[in-house]
């Protein structure tokens, strides 16, 4: 009888330790997703901060392109207000489209592309775009690992009880009716 009780206690202890280990593993994966999302937010904020300078620089040369400037400014404001993966991705997609339009305007003004300020802003924006892509790849990899972790057995039992929800991927689709959204203002 003592042996049976000892075995039951050992099994309960093993199950409890396994539960704690799985839960801690899921929490760690969730925290990695949150850290990676924070990296994306930092890069998006850098881009948001750069857009007004770029718009003002182009506006000085192409003041009659008011609609493009307004669209870009509105998209920037919307992107700054958005939160969460899905809403941010949609807002950033609209901002990217605005930047593509801004680039198209800038290509009509060779003297604008030749200015030091414009070249510097263009280079900085291209670097930020590269950082956004790298951060997005890191976040999506963490989200995939987390989503897999919470869906496999027996982790799925722990995840369900702990309220762990799948993470949405951060997707930025290329505009289909325009040229690629890579921002390069003639450098």
Beta strands, then each sheet from edge to edge (+ up, - down):
end
